[in-house]
Amino acid sequence: MPREATAEPLLELVGVGRRIDGSQILDNISWSVFAGQHWIVLGANGSGKTTMARIASLRLHPTAGVVRVLGTELGRADIRPVLGQIGYAAAALAEQLRPGLSASDVVMTAKYGALETWWHDYDDQDAEQALASLDRVEAAHLATQSFGSLSSGERQRVLIARALMTDPALLILDEPTAGLDLRGREEFVNTLDRLAAEPNPAPMVLITHHVDEIPSSFTHVLLIADGQIRESGPLDEVLTAENLSATFGIPLGIERRHNRWRAWTDAN
């Protein structure tokens, strides 16, 4: 079903802050994601990326500011209908899933945001949707295999399929390549490019700290350091050596070759 075009942002953070045990994790974050955009959120470990991803996916409340997702403001309305429209995947989720679950069952649990299928009732249509979601990431052949028997790369594809289970209007992926080898990472990047090439794709937000994981189809970047946005905007304009160096706190060079990015320490 085609997604309804809208001039309003699908995701909007206005002056968002988050304090934990007296420490300022996020400070005055303002950011909007519109239909047709695919964003990279890039920053060092501890920069606040995961906290921002959890707030943007309505899994965590800010201590300041306004969060609107798909027209619903966090804290002002029932967010339960919206949660099913946000596809969310994170490397940490793999550790919470029972290894004996089949890949298909892992995907189906997304319907209710659960970790086990026995918590809710599912029907044949749900099973078909799970298989279709696995097929979208070229993992249908894994459907009957236990999640614990899969390689790290295969698990990440299953988690992306899980995020796609509800045909979301927004897809947020929080460092999903953690622990992947080169082959697994490249398969993951190719998967995102295939999803972006689908008709009327949902906007994607990929949280990472590696520029070489940026898919060629992504359009925008947000650079975050010490809980604050350093720069944000179109990828080709914002991802410069100067901005990247300021974000990571070391001199860096960067280049784009064959539609992929590469960065290196530039001590000279």
N, C-alpha and C positions, 0 to 999 in steps of 0.2 A: 504494500500500500504506500503510495507516495506520501512523503512527509509534508505537512502544511508549511508553506513558506511564511516567514515572519521577519519583520524588521526589528523585533524586540530580541534582546540577548537571551539565549537558552540558559546561560549561566552568568550570574552577575554577583560579584563581591564588591561591597562598597565600604571602605574604611575598616576592613576586618582585622581584628586583633585576637590573639590567644595567649593567655598567661597560664603557666603551669608551675605550681609551687613557687610563685614569686618571680619566675623567669619569663621574660617576654619572648615567646616562640615565634609569633607573627605580629607585625606592627603595620597598621594602616595599609592593608592590601586592598587595592581597587583594580578590578580586572573583569572583562566581559568576553564571552565566547558566543559567536553568532553562527547561524547555519552556514554551511559551506566552508567552515574553518577547521583545521586540524592543528592542535597546539602541542608544542614541546615545552615542558616546564623543566628547566635546566638549572642545577645548582649543586654545590658540594654536599657531602654528608653533613647532617645537622643544620642545614640551611632553612628548614621549615617546610620542605616539599611535601612530605607525607602528611603533616598536620593540615596543610592547605588542601591536599587531595581528599582527606577525610571530611573536612568541612564542606568542600565543593560537592561531595557525594552525599551530603546530609547525614553522615555518620558521626559527626562531632559538632557541638555547638561552639561558636566563637564566644569570647568574653567581651567583644566589642564589634560594632559594625552590623551590616545588613547582608544577608545571603538570600538570593533569589535563584531558584532553579525551576525552569520550565513554567515560569509565571507564578510560582508559589514561594512565599517568603517564609523562611525558617523561623519558627517561634510565633508565627501569626496565623497559621493554618495547619490542618492535618496533613502531614507529609507522607502518610502511608501510601496514598495513590500515586505519588510522584516517585517513591523509591523504586517501584517496579519499572519505571521508565529510564532509570539510570543504570547502565551497565557498569559494573565495578569489578576490577580484578587486581589482585596484589600478590606478590610472591609469598607474603606471610600467610595468605589464605591456604596455600597448599599444606602447611603444617597443621591446620585445624581440621582437615578432612580425613576421615577414616580411610586407611590404605585399602581396605577390602571393598570399598564402594567401586562399582564399575564406572567407567568414564561417562557412560550415558546417565547414570544416576547422579553423578557429580553435577552434570549440566542441568538436570531436572530440578535439583534443589534450589536453583535460582528463582523458580516461580514464586516461592514463598520466602526467599532470603534465608533458607535454612542450611544446615550442614548435614542433615540426614534425611533420607526419603521417608522413613517410618514416622516422622513427625507429622506428615500431612498425607492426603490422598492424591494420587495422580492417575490419569487415565491414558488411553492409547494415543490420544491427540498430543498429550504432553510428551510421550515417548517419541512420537514422530517429530515434534518440534525440537527435541533434544538431538535427534539424529541429524536433522536439517542444520542445526547450529554447528554440530561437529563437522558436517560436510562443508560448511562455509569456510572453515579453517583447515580443510583437507585432512581431517582427523576422523572421518566416519569409520575407518577401519579399526579404530581403537575402542569403539563403543562398548564392547563386551569385556574388554580387558580391565583388570583391577587397577585403580588409580596408583596404588603403591608399586606396581610392577612397571610403570612407565618411566621413561627417561625424563630428565628435567625439562628438556625442550618439549616433549610430548605433553607433560603436565601443564606447561604454560599454554599450549594450544587448547587443551581441554578447559583451562580456566577462562581463556578468551571466549570459547564457545559458551561457557556458562554465563559470561557477561552478555552474550548475544541472545540468550534463551528467550528473553521477554521482548525482543525486537526493540531495544531501547532507543530513546531519542537523543541520548548523550552517553558516550563511552569514556570512562576514566580508568586508566591503567597505571597503577602505582608501582614503579620499578619492577615490572614483570620479568625482566631478563636477569635478575639477580641469580647467580649460580649457574647460568647457562654457559656452555662452551661456545666456540666460534660458530660451529654449525648450527647450534640451537638458536643463537642470537640472530644469525642471518635468516634462518627460517622464520623467526618471529617477525623481523623487519619486513620480509616478503609478504607475510600474512597481513600485516597492517596495510601494505600497499594494495593488496588485493581487495581488502575491505573498502579502502578509500576509492577504488575504481568501480565499486558497485553503483548502480543507479541511485541517486539521492541518498548518499550515505549519512549516517549519524555523525555529527562532529566528534572527533576523538581528542582526548587529552592524555599525553604520555609523559609520565614523570620519570626522569632519569638524571644521571650525572655523567653520561658518556655521549659526546657529540657524534660518535660513529654509529650510534643506534638510531639516529634520526632518519626515518623513512623518507624517500625522495618525494612522496606525495604530501608531506606536511607543509603547512603554509605559514605558521606563526610560531613565535618563541617568546617565552617569559623567562627572564633571568632573575634568580632569587639568591640573595646572600644575607645571612644574619637576620632572617625573618622579614626582609624588606625586598620589594621589587626594585631591581637595578635598572632594567630596561624591559620593554615588551613591545611587540609589533610584528610586522612582516619579517619572515625568517631571513631573507636576503639582505634586509636593511639593518637588522638588529644584531645578527650573529657575526660580529666583527672581532678581530684580535683584541682591540682595546676593551670592548665590553666584556668579552670572555675573560680577559686577564683581571679586570676589576671584580668580576663575579667570583672567581676562584682564588684571587689573591696572589697569583704568580704570573710572570710574563709568559704569555702563550701566543703561538702562531696558529693560524687556522686557514684551511683551504677547502674548496668544494671541487670534487673531481668525480666525473661520471654520476652526477646527481647525488653524491654522498659526501659527508663532511669528515674531515680529519683534523685533529688538534695535536699540538706538540709543545713541549717546554721550549721557550725561546729565551735562553739566558743571554743572548747577545743583544 
